[in-house]
């Protein structure tokens, strides 16, 4: 029997209660950053974890991904954070699965955009189910530069490299959109984490209302400092 709620829910306060999209150029330290989260399991779709001591489940195809999702749903494990590394390849695996099942070479082989929609629906079904489990969820992606026209010019904007249909689904789903990049300062090249939106990159933070603060717009690409800023109730701003 369904009942309407009689009390407001309280905002969640733990980092692992939220979903995160972390993207940036290869080898910048995204996986290392995520390895320091609360008891993570990496659903790994490509090499790159060899230098890290982590729990890794290799995911070569969509069927394997669904299998691990089912195991995680059963809850017979101690993992607190699920890291999809990378979501770009998970989307590709989903696309290959649909094409093989439909006997086509390309999504456009089905009329009226049906192939693209089938991939999108299958991907969303699995990712949404995973996002509702009681674990932290992190999507790792590489970065693409796309041209965006403004009123006065055309700029290159950094966005996650997952194709647009999948990117839009993930961006709408996550609570934190974090962009990792290297920048050159007077002290030399440093790695930073962008937490807020910009015309130059995709970013965002939905947790500010729960904590009564905004994350600093720019942080060092260091999990300890990010975690401290996440739980810090003061409103600080650092610009690089």
C-alpha positions as CSV (number, residue, x, y, z in Angstrom):
1,X,0.0,0.0,0.0
2,X,1.4,3.4,-1.0
3,X,1.4,6.2,1.5
4,X,2.4,9.8,0.9
5,X,5.3,11.1,3.1
6,X,4.4,13.0,6.2
7,X,7.9,14.3,7.0
8,X,10.7,15.9,5.0
9,X,13.8,13.8,4.4
10,X,17.1,15.2,5.7
11,X,19.9,16.0,3.3
12,X,22.6,13.4,3.2
13,X,25.9,14.4,4.8
14,X,28.4,11.8,3.8
15,X,30.5,12.0,0.7
16,X,29.8,8.4,-0.2
17,X,26.0,9.2,-0.3
18,X,26.6,11.2,-3.5
19,X,27.3,10.4,-7.1
20,X,30.3,12.0,-8.8
21,X,31.5,12.4,-12.4
22,X,35.3,12.9,-12.5
23,X,36.8,13.6,-15.9
24,X,40.1,14.8,-17.3
25,X,43.0,13.9,-19.5
26,X,44.6,10.5,-19.3
27,X,47.3,9.9,-16.6
28,X,46.4,13.0,-14.7
29,X,45.5,11.0,-11.5
30,X,41.8,10.3,-11.7
31,X,42.1,6.7,-10.6
32,X,44.6,7.5,-7.9
33,X,42.1,10.1,-6.6
34,X,39.3,7.6,-6.5
35,X,41.4,4.9,-4.9
36,X,41.4,6.9,-1.7
37,X,37.7,6.9,-1.4
38,X,35.8,4.8,1.1
39,X,36.5,1.1,0.3
40,X,36.2,1.4,-3.5
41,X,35.6,-1.3,-6.1
42,X,36.8,-0.4,-9.5
43,X,34.8,-1.7,-12.5
44,X,37.7,-1.4,-14.8
45,X,37.2,-1.3,-18.6
46,X,40.8,-0.5,-19.6
47,X,44.4,-0.8,-18.2
48,X,45.6,1.9,-15.8
49,X,45.3,0.4,-12.3
50,X,48.5,-1.5,-12.3
51,X,50.3,0.9,-10.0
52,X,47.5,1.0,-7.5
53,X,46.5,-1.4,-4.7
54,X,42.7,-1.6,-5.3
55,X,39.9,-4.1,-5.7
56,X,39.5,-4.4,-9.4
57,X,36.8,-6.2,-11.4
58,X,37.6,-6.3,-15.1
59,X,34.7,-5.3,-17.4
60,X,35.4,-6.2,-21.1
61,X,31.8,-6.1,-22.2
62,X,28.2,-5.1,-21.4
63,X,27.1,-8.5,-20.2
64,X,30.0,-8.6,-17.7
65,X,29.1,-5.1,-16.5
66,X,25.5,-6.2,-15.9
67,X,26.7,-9.3,-14.0
68,X,28.8,-7.2,-11.6
69,X,25.8,-4.8,-11.1
70,X,23.7,-7.8,-10.1
71,X,26.4,-9.0,-7.6
72,X,26.6,-5.5,-6.1
73,X,22.8,-5.3,-5.8
74,X,22.8,-8.5,-3.6
75,X,24.9,-6.6,-1.1
76,X,27.1,-9.5,0.0
77,X,30.3,-7.5,0.1
78,X,32.0,-4.7,2.0
79,X,32.5,-2.1,-0.7
80,X,31.3,1.4,0.0
81,X,32.1,3.1,-3.3
82,X,31.7,1.9,-6.9
83,X,34.1,3.4,-9.4
84,X,33.3,3.0,-13.1
85,X,36.6,3.4,-14.9
86,X,35.7,4.5,-17.5
87,X,32.1,5.3,-18.3
88,X,33.1,6.1,-21.8
89,X,33.9,2.4,-22.4
90,X,30.8,1.2,-20.6
91,X,28.8,3.3,-23.1
92,X,30.7,1.7,-26.0
93,X,30.1,-1.8,-24.6
94,X,26.4,-1.0,-24.3
95,X,26.4,0.2,-27.9
96,X,28.2,-3.0,-29.1
97,X,25.7,-5.1,-27.2
98,X,22.7,-3.5,-28.8
99,X,24.2,-3.6,-32.3
100,X,25.1,-7.3,-32.0
101,X,21.6,-8.1,-30.6
102,X,19.9,-6.3,-33.4
103,X,22.3,-7.6,-36.1
104,X,23.3,-4.1,-37.3
105,X,26.7,-2.4,-37.9
106,X,25.8,1.0,-36.7
107,X,23.1,2.6,-34.6
108,X,21.8,4.6,-37.6
109,X,21.0,1.3,-39.4
110,X,17.7,1.3,-37.6
111,X,15.2,3.9,-38.9
112,X,14.0,7.0,-37.1
113,X,16.9,7.0,-34.5
114,X,15.7,3.7,-33.0
115,X,19.2,2.3,-32.7
116,X,20.5,5.3,-30.8
117,X,17.4,5.2,-28.5
118,X,17.8,1.5,-27.7
119,X,21.4,2.1,-26.6
120,X,20.3,5.1,-24.5
121,X,17.5,3.2,-22.9
122,X,19.7,0.1,-22.1
123,X,22.5,2.3,-20.7
124,X,20.1,4.3,-18.6
125,X,18.3,1.3,-17.2
126,X,21.5,-0.2,-15.8
127,X,23.1,3.0,-14.6
128,X,19.9,4.2,-12.9
129,X,19.6,0.9,-11.1
130,X,23.2,1.1,-10.0
131,X,22.8,4.7,-8.8
132,X,19.9,3.7,-6.5
133,X,22.1,1.2,-4.5
134,X,23.3,2.4,-1.1
135,X,26.9,3.0,-2.2
136,X,29.0,6.0,-3.4
137,X,29.1,6.0,-7.2
138,X,31.9,7.5,-9.3
139,X,32.0,7.8,-13.1
140,X,35.5,8.4,-14.5
141,X,35.7,9.8,-18.0
142,X,38.3,11.3,-20.3
143,X,38.0,14.8,-21.7
144,X,37.0,16.2,-25.1
145,X,37.1,19.8,-26.3
146,X,34.0,21.0,-28.2
147,X,33.4,24.3,-29.9
148,X,30.8,26.4,-28.2
149,X,29.5,29.7,-29.7
150,X,28.9,32.6,-27.4
151,X,27.5,36.0,-28.2
152,X,31.0,37.4,-29.0
153,X,33.2,34.4,-29.9
154,X,33.6,30.7,-30.3
155,X,35.4,28.9,-27.4
156,X,36.7,25.4,-26.8
157,X,34.9,23.9,-23.8
158,X,36.2,20.8,-21.9
159,X,33.5,18.1,-21.5
160,X,33.5,14.4,-20.6
161,X,34.3,12.4,-23.6
162,X,31.4,10.0,-23.4
163,X,29.1,10.6,-26.5
164,X,26.5,13.3,-26.0
165,X,23.5,11.0,-25.4
166,X,25.3,9.2,-22.6
167,X,27.0,12.4,-21.4
168,X,23.6,14.1,-20.9
169,X,22.3,11.2,-18.9
170,X,25.3,11.0,-16.6
171,X,25.4,14.8,-16.1
172,X,21.7,14.9,-15.1
173,X,22.2,12.0,-12.7
174,X,25.3,13.0,-10.7
175,X,25.6,15.4,-7.7
176,X,29.2,16.5,-8.3
177,X,30.8,17.2,-11.7
178,X,34.6,17.5,-11.2
179,X,37.1,18.4,-13.9
180,X,40.8,17.5,-13.4
181,X,43.3,19.5,-15.5
182,X,46.9,20.6,-15.5
183,X,47.6,24.4,-15.4
184,X,50.7,26.4,-15.6
185,X,51.4,28.9,-12.8
186,X,54.3,31.0,-11.7
187,X,55.5,28.0,-9.6
188,X,55.3,25.6,-12.6
189,X,52.7,23.1,-13.8
190,X,50.2,21.9,-11.2
191,X,47.2,19.6,-11.3
192,X,43.9,21.1,-10.1
193,X,40.3,20.1,-9.6
194,X,37.5,22.3,-10.9
195,X,34.3,22.0,-9.0
196,X,32.1,24.8,-10.4
197,X,30.7,25.6,-13.8
198,X,32.5,27.7,-16.3
199,X,32.1,28.5,-20.0
200,X,35.5,26.7,-20.4
201,X,34.5,23.4,-18.7
202,X,31.6,21.4,-17.4
203,X,31.4,21.4,-13.6
204,X,28.8,21.6,-10.8
205,X,28.0,20.9,-7.2
206,X,24.5,20.0,-5.9
207,X,25.7,19.4,-2.3
208,X,26.0,23.0,-1.3
209,X,22.4,23.1,0.0
210,X,23.0,20.2,2.3
211,X,26.1,21.8,3.9
212,X,25.3,25.5,3.7
213,X,28.6,26.1,1.8
214,X,30.1,26.0,-1.7
215,X,33.1,24.0,-2.5
216,X,36.1,26.2,-3.5
217,X,35.9,26.6,-7.3
218,X,39.4,25.3,-7.7
219,X,41.3,22.8,-5.5
220,X,44.5,20.8,-5.8
221,X,44.0,17.4,-7.4
222,X,44.4,15.7,-4.0
223,X,41.7,13.6,-2.4
224,X,42.6,14.6,1.2
225,X,42.2,18.3,0.4
226,X,39.0,17.6,-1.6
227,X,37.5,15.6,1.3
228,X,38.4,18.4,3.8
229,X,36.8,21.0,1.6
230,X,33.7,18.8,1.2
231,X,33.1,18.6,5.0
232,X,34.3,22.2,5.7
233,X,31.4,24.5,6.6
234,X,33.2,27.7,5.7
235,X,32.9,29.3,2.3
236,X,36.4,29.7,0.8
237,X,37.4,30.5,-2.7
238,X,40.8,29.7,-4.4
239,X,41.5,30.9,-7.9
240,X,44.1,29.4,-10.3
